[in-house]
């Protein structure tokens, strides 16, 4: 048993500690991250931690950067993969947001809560949120909106997303899908999705399997 634990400790790298800290942050907030608790979670020694990090703050900075990449890159990749068509970019954005296969809204919530007590976390949060709004602004530019119209639609889209996540609105996944056409109408002025009458049709549209052009 001791040999097994020693082997596990030797195999740990920075990503293991970051993953454990991410889990603790999401589940218990920043107070849930302590060296002792992380070591227990990983069945490791505190000495194993110091092979990877100089101190706990170094790990916390890695968690901030992990969030910045993990919860933003999926949107960037989806939008870029959609090509130059603004409507396809918007649908790609919504797909990542709704399906939550790569984006974790609880991670966003945990970072925002942490930012209340950490100036450095607040700084990273501001930078990433500014980037996300700018990204959405480019989507609305591609949809044909210009100037302040594109900016305000980007802000409203992002603010509604963050508010939705923070409030943890109670609705079934099917209900959420059925609401998407109405959000799209308000945010983009397009009524295309209102032709869809069931959650399965909306899912197919977002997945690109609807056969519609």
Beta strands, then each sheet from edge to edge (+ up, - down):
end
